[in-house]
């Protein structure tokens, strides 16, 4: 019993880390792509430096959003697995992505601007951010194994 809780906690922490880091890096690259589309020269050094700074600046804030989304969506996925005859990885990945999408909708509804996270201003950016969350869900599924 204790080992299952340990696996769930480790899975949650790793899922949060993976989803946060991937989301932060995706957000950075979408922002840089938007600047490049306006004609700015973006070197590899600038991309790396900006990514590093966003990991220090944006990632901690994004981790809060991810923690809220995952702490709701992953337990619901575990509950849903009782009735859904689908692979754990698919269920947890979909739940993480849907939870983050809902979090984006809530944050955007409360933000003073139309879209708070710039990468989510396009369908492509939103899907990329959701893919980062889904990757976190896959990590969680791998950690909790077949029984959760």
C-alpha positions in Angstrom: 0.0 0.0 0.0 2.8 2.4 0.9 4.7 1.5 -2.2 1.7 2.4 -4.3 1.4 5.9 -2.7 5.1 6.4 -3.1 4.8 5.5 -6.8 1.9 7.9 -7.2 3.8 10.7 -5.5 6.9 10.1 -7.5 4.8 9.9 -10.7 3.1 13.1 -9.9 6.4 15.0 -9.2 8.0 13.6 -12.4 4.9 14.3 -14.4 4.8 17.9 -13.0 8.5 18.3 -13.8 8.2 17.0 -17.4 5.0 18.9 -18.2 6.4 22.1 -16.7 9.8 22.0 -18.4 8.4 21.0 -21.8 5.6 23.6 -21.6 8.1 26.3 -20.6 10.4 25.4 -23.5 7.5 25.2 -26.0 6.3 28.6 -24.8 9.7 30.1 -25.3 10.2 28.7 -28.8 6.7 29.9 -29.9 7.5 33.4 -28.6 10.9 33.4 -30.4 9.2 32.1 -33.6 6.7 35.0 -33.4 9.6 37.5 -33.1 11.4 35.8 -36.0 8.2 36.2 -38.1 8.4 39.9 -37.5 12.0 39.9 -38.9 14.1 39.6 -35.8 17.3 37.6 -36.1 17.2 34.8 -33.5 20.5 33.0 -33.2 20.9 29.6 -31.5 22.7 31.3 -28.6 19.7 33.6 -28.2 17.4 30.6 -28.3 19.4 28.8 -25.6 19.8 31.8 -23.4 16.1 32.8 -23.6 15.1 29.2 -22.9 17.3 29.2 -19.8 15.9 32.5 -18.6 12.3 31.3 -19.1 13.1 28.1 -17.2 14.0 30.4 -14.3 11.2 32.9 -14.8 8.2 31.4 -16.5 8.6 27.7 -15.4 7.9 28.3 -11.7 4.7 30.2 -12.5 3.7 27.6 -15.0 4.4 24.8 -12.5 1.7 26.2 -10.3 -0.8 26.0 -13.1 0.4 22.5 -14.0 0.2 21.4 -10.4 -3.4 22.5 -10.1 -4.4 20.9 -13.4 -2.6 17.6 -12.8 -3.7 17.3 -9.1 -7.3 17.3 -10.4 -7.0 15.5 -13.7 -4.7 12.5 -12.7 -6.9 11.3 -9.9 -10.0 11.6 -12.1 -8.2 9.6 -14.8 -7.4 6.9 -12.2 -11.1 6.8 -11.3 -12.1 6.7 -15.0 -9.7 3.8 -15.7 -12.1 1.6 -13.7 -14.7 2.0 -16.5 -12.5 2.7 -19.5 -10.9 -0.3 -21.0 -8.0 1.8 -22.5 -4.3 1.7 -21.9 -3.1 3.6 -18.9 -0.8 5.8 -20.9 -3.6 7.0 -23.1 -6.0 7.7 -20.3 -3.4 9.6 -18.2 -2.0 11.5 -21.2 -5.5 12.6 -22.3 -6.5 13.5 -18.8 -3.4 15.7 -18.3 -3.9 17.4 -21.6 -7.6 18.0 -21.0 -6.9 19.3 -17.4 -4.3 21.7 -18.7 -6.6 22.9 -21.5 -9.3 23.6 -18.9 -6.7 25.4 -16.8 -5.8 27.6 -19.8 -9.5 28.4 -20.3 -9.9 29.4 -16.6 -6.7 31.5 -16.6 -7.7 33.2 -19.9 -11.2 34.0 -18.5 -9.6 35.7 -15.5 -6.7 37.4 -17.3 -6.9 41.1 -18.3 -5.8 40.2 -21.8 -7.4 37.7 -24.2 -4.7 35.0 -23.8 -2.3 35.0 -20.9 0.2 32.4 -22.3 1.3 33.6 -25.7 1.9 30.1 -27.2 -1.8 29.3 -26.7 -2.9 32.1 -29.0 -2.8 29.7 -31.9 -4.2 26.2 -32.3 -0.7 24.9 -33.1 0.8 26.5 -29.9 -2.1 25.2 -27.8 -1.7 21.7 -29.2 2.0 21.8 -28.5 1.5 22.9 -24.9 -1.1 20.2 -24.5 1.4 17.7 -25.9 3.8 18.7 -23.2 1.1 18.0 -20.6 0.3 14.7 -22.2 3.9 13.7 -22.0 3.7 14.4 -18.3 0.6 12.1 -18.1 2.6 9.4 -19.9 5.3 9.7 -17.3 2.7 9.4 -14.5 1.3 6.3 -16.2 4.7 4.7 -16.4 5.4 5.4 -12.7 2.1 4.1 -11.3 2.2 1.0 -13.5 -0.9 -1.1 -14.3 -2.6 -0.7 -10.9 -3.5 2.8 -9.7 
